[in-house]
Amino acid sequence: MRIYFDTGTFIDYVCQQDPAHTVLRSAPRRGREPLQLAADAERVFKKTRDSHLGASSCLTIYEIEEALYGASSSTSKGVSRARLLLVAGARCIARNASLAVHRFQLDMLDLTPAIVSVYVKHPELQPRGIRAADAIHITTAIAFDADLFVTADDTLLKLDRLITNSRGLPIRCLDTDSALSLL
């Protein structure tokens, strides 16, 4: 099985590794506490490494750093040279996400002109209100020929079986707990 991981799965996994990062996953999601989300993400990554082919986009590393920078910047107003500290802290989570990619032997896929061309023209994405970064993840998964798209995003979960891979087969869009039952 070919499995594509959206940024949210990496956020689930790396946020519990450093207390400074938990700001990104401090609340439960669909009845699971952040520690359970992290455990589920790790289990999906391990099962993928052991028995499947997994990938994500290089966009994931950018998104995870920007998410932490944005969440942290709201608490640093008026702090001298805060930007330098925020970038250093946010770069740390990007590094941890990159280490996860290597640890779980995932492919890191390039953002190419072909992927951008597909995302801007895809007939299902714009009418459903799928914004740019999410649309890029979906079209990267299509180019990867994914069978499963693992995401924490409610909007993307609604695409379950509505988007097809390059073989014309429907892509399952599932959160980590549901993905575990499939693997």
N, C-alpha and C positions, 0 to 999 in steps of 0.2 A: 504494500500500500504506500502511496505517496502522500505525505502529510505536510501541509503548509501551516506555519505558525504566525499569527498576527501578533502585534506588539503587546497586547494585553496579557498574553500567556507569559511573556518574559517579565512583565511588570509583576505579575503574581509571584513568579519564582524569585526574582532578585530582591524584591522589597523586604522580605523577611531575613535577608542576610546582613542588613545594616540598619540599625535603629533610625538613622537619618533618612532612610528611604521609605519608611513605613507610611509617610504622609500620602504616598500614592495609592496605598491599599490599607486604609484604616477602618473601613466599614465592611460588613458582610455583603456578599453578592449571592443572590438566589439561595439563601439559607445556609451559606457556608462562610465561616469566619476566615479572615486573612491567612491564618496558619494552615487551614485546610486547603485554601486556594493554592498556597505555595506547595503543599504536599501533593496535591493533584497535578499541578504543573510539572513537578519533578517526576512523578510517575509516568506521565504522558511522554515527557522527554526521554526517559529511560526506555520505555517500551518502543518508542520510535527508533532510538539508537540500536536497540537489540534486535529488532525484527523488521524494520521498515526503512524507508528513505524519507528524511525530513529536511525542510528548508524554511527560510524566511528571507525577507528582503533586506538589503542594506539600509533601507528606510527605517527599519525597526530600531537600529542603534541610534539614529538621529532622533526619532520620536521619543524614545525612552529618556534620552538626555534632556530634551526640550520639556517633557512632561515634569520631570523633577525640578528643572530650573524654574519653570512657571509656578509650580506649587510652592517652592521655597522662596521665590522673590516676593511674594505677598507678605511674608513675615520679616522682611529685611529693610523695609522703608526707613530712611533716615540713618542707616548704618554706613559709615565711611568705608569706601572700597568694597562694598557688599558684592558687587558684580564679580570681582576676582574670586571671592570665597564661594559664591554660588556656582560659578563655572567649574571650579575644582570639585565641588561636591557632586554636581551633576555629571561631570566627566567620569567620576568613579562608578556611577550606576551604568553608564555606557560601557565602561571597561568590564564590569561584572556581566552584563548581557553578552558581550563579545566572548567572554570566557565560557559562558553557558553554551554558546554556539559551538565552540571547540570541544567542550566536555562531552556534549551529547552528539557530536559528529554531524551537525546540521550543515547543509549547504547555505552559504550566504549569497543570495542572488542579486545581480546587478539591476539597477534601475536603468532601463534602456529606452532609446527612442521608440522601439517597437511596443514596449509596454505602455508608454505614454500615449501612443497612437491608439491602442486598443481601448484604454480607459476613457479617453475623451469621446469615443464613438460607440461604446458598448450600449446596446439598446435597453438593458435592464437597470443600469446603475443610476443614471441621471433622473429618470422618472420616479425612482424610489428614494431620491434624496441622499444618495451615497456620496459623501464628500470626497475630496481629492485623495487624501492619504489612504482612506479605506478603499477607495476605488483602485488605487495603485496596488494595494495588497491583493485585492481580488483578481486583478488582471495579471499580477505576478503569479498567483496561484494557478491561474488558467494556463499561463505559459509554462509553468513547472509541471503541468498535467496532474494537478493534485486530485486525489480522491476525497481527502478530508481537509477542511479548513478549520483550524482550532482558533477560537476567538472568545474574548470576554465581552464583546460589543453586542448589545441587544439589537442594534440595527442590522448588523451583519449576520447574526443568528437567524434573522427572518429570511435570509437568502437560502436557507437550507433546501437543497435539491432544486433551486430555481436557476442556478448558474451551472453551466456545463464546462467540463475541462476540454482540452484539445482533442480528446477522443470522442467527444460528444456525450460523455457520461455525466450525470448530475453530481455535483460536488456537495458532500455533506458539510454543513457549517454547524459546529458544535462547540460548547464550552468543554473544559477539561474533564469534568465529571462524566458527561455523556460520551466524550471521546474515549475515556477509559473503558466504558462498557462495550464500545465498538472494537477496541483493539484486543 
